Amino acid sequence: MTNTATTPDGLHGTRRSLTGWGRTAASACDVVPVRTAEDVDRALAAAAAAGRGVVARGLARSYGDAAQCAGGIVVDITGLDTVLESDLDAGLVRVGAGVSLDSLMRAFVPRGWFVPATPGTRYVTVGGAIAADIHGKNHHRDGSFCSYVTRLSLATPAGRLEVSPESDPDLFWATAGGMGLTGIVVDATLRMVPVETATMRVDTERARDLDDCIGRMAERDGEYRYSVAWIDTLSRGSRMGRAVLTRGDHARLEELPAARRRDALRFDPAVRVRVPATPPSGLCNPVTVAAFNELWFRKAPRARTGELQSISTYFHPLDGVGAWNRMYGPRGFIQYQFVVPFGAEDALRGVLTRVSEGRMASFLAVLKRFGPADPGPLSFPTAGWTLAIDLPVGSPALSPMLDALDETVAGAGGRVYLAKDARMRPDVLEAMYPRLSEWRATRDRVDPEGTLVSDLSRRLGLVSSPRPRRGARRGRARSSPKAKQSATR
Ligand SMILES: Cc1cc2nc3c(=O)[nH]c(=O)nc-3n(C[C@H](O)[C@H](O)[C@H](O)COP(=O)(O)OP(=O)(O)OC[C@H]3O[C@@H](n4cnc5c(N)ncnc54)[C@H](O)[C@@H]3O)c2cc1C
């Protein structure tokens, strides 16, 4: 919602109420659109001079409050949307940080190149992908996004820096998963992955319960590049954790029917339907969701191999439904995503039992296996099981349940994904991210005044607040009443 137009500190910004994809915890921020690297430098310099907080925002697909800064400046980087250079002999592309993975796929799949990791939506920017060090269904094999970033240009309060894993490994890896708090990525060079077709070859199988599912994944995930299990969170008793497992790889040209080979790299997905601004109430309740889950489980084949699916059907089924995040109603929803190490399957089982017994209306949940972590101190993926569950906000039981799940996850040596978080308490953060002080030391090097801040960083105490300069006008935090508490409280 747009409130008032402002010109803070010489910058043309618009005061807007912002939320993440989960539509919780709104806060009022001055949104400054940028089109060039110099615009980004100016926004940072103005924020620093005024002692105001500033953070970047991409396509706002993080679920919580990572891409907003109550009372401060939010730099909208989606205008940095140009493919700057490509060297496809080497599979390298240099792009503005506001380029979306959707645009990258539309530009490069027809030329035989795919992104190294894709989340469950194509509508994320390269800057957002780096800041969250995103993972795809191939993490167990290929690792996360930043392992494919060869260099980046980072605008910081200490100036614009050219950073690569070789030139400044500490800053590079602090930026990977650093949630925009080490600087604003202006452009980056990515290593793409060659593909022969725009089609996926997919094997599907049903698992009768959680143990059956994790057994099947542990046994045969190594044979597949991509693997994901969709779990029915409302099934209980002997069927608790029943799942549909889909695994596959990019189809090779010879695997397509002859008629499709001529146009094998065609990629043109469309949004098929849109959820209205005010969807019918009561759409998401345990009865409708249980019915949906039952239908979805029964519809899946017990076992099918070699099915040819489009990239969007396999990776981004929800992108076909515009604004699906409205489906959970006006109070929004939380996505709870955590990882626990291999060997901590009891913790995974404990979380799922608690969610299924709590009868929260969640349309399925997604289970994946992570491979080894990359060097980023705040990067989320570490070797183990990761489960992501959408949960509608509204039930008074939600907040205490999630607090208890945090304890289980932290106790098992696991962590919650900051790009999805909207409600975690700060006291569990250090246990989940034990290299936090190492990350803070690197960050302080490029932002000694603490100018880069977000609602997420304030809520979790990730960084210190900006120190006011003498005579500087401080941006007062003006958040909506909802923002004064965490999203579920
Ligand atoms: C349907 C859906 C499915 C998803 N599936 C997955 C998944 O499978 N795996 C996964 O890892 N994630 C997944 N996500 C989360 C998503 O990939 C991340 O939250 C990603 O960061 C969103 O990118 P964005 O451009 O929307 O960034 P925003 O949400 O706008 O911002 C996210 C963070 O990035 C920072 N940021 C943005 N641009 C820059 C920049 N140029 N420089 C520095 N910092 C910047 C922001 O400050 C903020 O901290 C999913 C999200 C949705 C909605």
The ligand as an ORCA input file, in Angstrom:
! r2SCAN-3c Opt
* xyz 0 1
  C       7.073    -20.004     -3.767
  C       8.450    -19.822     -3.211
  C       9.325    -20.885     -3.247
  C      10.623    -20.726     -2.758
  N      11.449    -21.803     -2.816
  C      12.714    -21.689     -2.371
  C      13.629    -22.768     -2.485
  O      13.292    -23.847     -2.984
  N      14.904    -22.567     -2.076
  C      15.321    -21.367     -1.553
  O      16.496    -21.246     -1.203
  N      14.484    -20.337     -1.418
  C      13.193    -20.462     -1.815
  N      12.343    -19.394     -1.720
  C      12.829    -18.159     -1.100
  C      13.504    -17.219     -2.091
  O      14.302    -17.917     -3.007
  C      14.425    -16.245     -1.347
  O      13.743    -15.607     -0.315
  C      15.062    -15.179     -2.245
  O      15.955    -14.419     -1.453
  C      14.012    -14.228     -2.815
  O      14.625    -13.337     -3.746
  P      13.990    -11.887     -3.977
  O      14.586    -11.290     -5.190
  O      12.513    -11.981     -3.948
  O      14.546    -11.129     -2.708
  P      13.777    -10.314     -1.564
  O      12.767    -11.208     -0.937
  O      13.314     -9.029     -2.096
  O      14.978    -10.096     -0.549
  C      15.499    -11.214      0.155
  C      16.820    -10.818      0.820
  O      17.757    -10.512     -0.204
  C      18.304     -9.222      0.013
  N      18.592     -8.666     -1.304
  C      17.765     -8.558     -2.370
  N      18.427     -8.008     -3.395
  C      19.690     -7.756     -2.971
  C      20.842     -7.179     -3.564
  N      20.843     -6.740     -4.830
  N      21.957     -7.078     -2.827
  C      22.003     -7.520     -1.557
  N      20.930     -8.056     -0.941
  C      19.799     -8.182     -1.642
  C      17.238     -8.467      0.775
  O      17.794     -7.400      1.508
  C      16.695     -9.563      1.677
  O      17.512     -9.705      2.796
  C      11.043    -19.491     -2.209
  C      10.150    -18.423     -2.159
  C       8.864    -18.576     -2.662
  C       7.902    -17.419     -2.614
*
